[in-house]
Amino acid sequence: MKVRLKLTKDGTPFYSAAFDMSDADGFGRAWANAWEKIKQDRMARETSIGAVMEHLHDDVIDQLNGAQIGLERI
């Protein structure tokens, strides 16, 4: 089934994408995609290579801490 994965934090959405989640593998692929996108977006916001290197090892878990997860059938 097609499902939209939505992530919000403090009322602000920061990730939304549609996936085919018909089994555990589909669910895992959706989360892997979200994880990579969150990490890439974080690096893209940095203003210098020094800032990128400083935050290279920041954990996506820190960004997801307190986030609300939503799944919507589409």
Backbone hydrogen bonds in HBPLUS format (Angstrom, degrees):
<---DONOR---> <-ACCEPTOR-->    atom                        ^
c    i                          cat <-CA-CA->   ^        H-A-AA   ^      H-
h    n   atom  resd res      DA  || num        DHA   H-A  angle D-A-AA Bond
n    s   type  num  typ     dist DA aas  dist angle  dist       angle   num
A0021-MET N   A0001-MET O   2.85 MM  20  5.60 154.1  1.92 173.4 164.6     1
A0074-ILE N   A0002-LYS O   3.01 MM  72  5.51 171.2  2.02 133.9 136.5     2
A0003-VAL N   A0019-PHE O   2.78 MM  16  5.42 162.9  1.80 162.2 168.3     3
A0019-PHE N   A0003-VAL O   2.80 MM  16  5.42 157.7  1.85 154.9 161.8     4
A0004-ARG N   A0072-GLU O   2.75 MM  68  5.06 162.6  1.78 145.6 151.2     5
A0072-GLU N   A0004-ARG O   2.97 MM  68  5.06 150.1  2.06 137.5 146.8     6
A0005-LEU N   A0017-ALA O   2.86 MM  12  5.56 161.2  1.89 168.8 163.5     7
A0017-ALA N   A0005-LEU O   3.11 MM  12  5.56 148.7  2.21 143.2 152.7     8
A0006-LYS N   A0070-GLY O   2.79 MM  64  4.86 165.1  1.81 150.0 151.8     9
A0070-GLY N   A0006-LYS O   2.77 MM  64  4.86 154.8  1.83 153.9 154.7    10
A0007-LEU N   A0015-TYR O   2.88 MM   8  5.08 161.9  1.91 147.5 147.3    11
A0014-PHE N   A0007-LEU O   2.89 MM   7  5.89 166.8  1.91 153.3 156.4    12
A0008-THR N   A0068-GLN O   3.03 MM  60  5.21 157.6  2.08 144.5 151.6    13
A0068-GLN N   A0008-THR O   2.67 MM  60  5.21 163.8  1.69 156.9 162.9    14
A0009-LYS N   A0012-THR O   2.95 MM   3  5.30 160.3  1.99 134.7 137.2    15
A0012-THR N   A0009-LYS O   2.98 MM   3  5.30 165.5  2.00 115.8 119.1    16
A0027-PHE N   A0023-ASP O   3.13 MM   4  6.47 156.6  2.18 151.1 157.8    17
A0028-GLY N   A0024-ALA O   2.89 MM   4  6.10 156.8  1.94 147.5 154.1    18
A0029-ARG N   A0025-ASP O   2.86 MM   4  6.12 155.8  1.92 150.2 156.6    19
A0030-ALA N   A0026-GLY O   3.03 MM   4  6.21 154.7  2.10 144.3 150.8    20
A0031-TRP N   A0027-PHE O   3.13 MM   4  6.42 160.4  2.17 149.1 153.4    21
A0032-ALA N   A0028-GLY O   2.88 MM   4  6.09 154.9  1.95 148.5 156.2    22
A0033-ASN N   A0029-ARG O   2.93 MM   4  6.08 156.3  1.98 146.7 152.7    23
A0034-ALA N   A0030-ALA O   3.00 MM   4  6.27 158.5  2.05 145.6 151.6    24
A0035-TRP N   A0031-TRP O   2.87 MM   4  6.02 162.4  1.90 150.2 154.8    25
A0036-GLU N   A0032-ALA O   3.05 MM   4  6.27 166.4  2.07 149.7 152.4    26
A0037-LYS N   A0033-ASN O   2.97 MM   4  6.13 163.3  2.00 152.5 157.4    27
A0038-ILE N   A0034-ALA O   2.93 MM   4  6.09 163.1  1.95 155.0 159.1    28
A0039-LYS N   A0035-TRP O   3.05 MM   4  6.27 160.4  2.09 148.0 153.6    29
A0040-GLN N   A0036-GLU O   2.84 MM   4  6.05 161.5  1.87 153.2 158.4    30
A0041-ASP N   A0037-LYS O   2.87 MM   4  5.99 162.4  1.91 150.8 155.7    31
A0042-ARG N   A0038-ILE O   3.06 MM   4  6.22 152.9  2.14 143.2 150.3    32
A0043-MET N   A0039-LYS O   3.14 MM   4  6.44 159.8  2.18 148.0 152.6    33
A0044-ALA N   A0040-GLN O   2.91 MM   4  6.12 152.3  1.99 149.7 158.0    34
A0045-ARG N   A0041-ASP O   3.21 MM   4  6.39 135.4  2.42 141.6 150.9    35
A0045-ARG N   A0042-ARG O   3.30 MM   3  5.44 138.3  2.48  98.5 109.1    36
A0046-GLU N   A0043-MET O   3.23 MM   3  5.47 152.9  2.30 104.8 112.6    37
A0052-VAL N   A0048-SER O   3.06 MM   4  6.40 154.3  2.12 145.8 153.3    38
A0053-MET N   A0049-ILE O   2.90 MM   4  6.13 162.8  1.93 149.6 153.6    39
A0054-GLU N   A0050-GLY O   2.92 MM   4  6.11 149.7  2.01 142.9 151.8    40
A0055-HIS N   A0051-ALA O   3.07 MM   4  6.25 148.4  2.17 145.7 152.5    41
A0056-LEU N   A0052-VAL O   2.85 MM   4  5.68 107.0  2.39 142.4 160.3    42
A0058-ASP N   A0055-HIS O   3.01 MM   3  5.12 164.0  2.03 108.9 114.0    43
A0062-ASP N   A0059-ASP O   3.05 MM   3  5.53 135.9  2.25 107.3 116.8    44
A0063-GLN N   A0060-VAL O   2.94 MM   3  5.13 120.1  2.31 100.0 115.1    45
A0064-LEU N   A0060-VAL O   2.92 MM   4  6.27 144.1  2.05 148.8 160.2    46
A0064-LEU N   A0061-ILE O   3.11 MM   3  4.91 119.9  2.48  90.3 105.8    47
A0065-ASN N   A0061-ILE O   2.80 MM   4  5.89 129.0  2.06 146.5 159.5    48
A0067-ALA N   A0064-LEU O   2.85 MM   3  5.13 164.0  1.88 133.3 133.9    49
